[in-house]
Amino acid sequence: MNIMKENLKVSTAFLLIFLISSCSSFSFYKVPVTQGNIFEEEDIEKLQVGQSMDQVQFILGSPMIKDPFHSNRWDYLNLITIGDEKIVEKKLVVIFDDKNLLSSWKIVSE
């Protein structure tokens, strides 16, 4: 009877160690989250100086930020995260001249 109690204690100890170690390495599935505008290199290659705002919006879509104080500047943001980790973070700044024609653009990767 004493041996059975010892075997039960040892079995219980192994079971607890197994459960504790398996739970400590357990992590939930983290879903990739895409935020902002998705713009690819091929979209940016379609941009040409002198294009109208409508043409740029047709190529890239609606900008994420239209600053009311700088109406000639559009900002496109692209952010992909998994959990707390940032996988992709890109920013495209598009500048128009006084005639609302495309004058320049710049990609900022952080």
Long-range contacts (C-beta under 8 A, 24 or more apart in sequence): 30-82, 30-83, 31-82, 32-80, 32-81, 32-82, 32-87, 33-80, 33-81, 33-82, 34-78, 34-79, 34-80, 35-77, 35-78, 35-79, 35-80, 35-81, 36-64, 36-76, 36-77, 36-78, 36-79, 37-61, 37-62, 37-63, 37-64, 37-76, 37-77, 37-78, 37-92, 38-78, 39-76, 39-78, 39-90, 39-92, 44-92, 44-105, 44-107, 47-94, 47-102, 47-105, 48-102, 49-101, 49-102, 49-103, 49-104, 50-101, 50-102, 51-101, 51-102, 52-100, 52-101, 52-102, 53-96, 53-100, 53-102, 55-102, 56-94, 56-102, 60-92, 60-94, 63-94, 72-96, 72-97, 72-98, 72-100
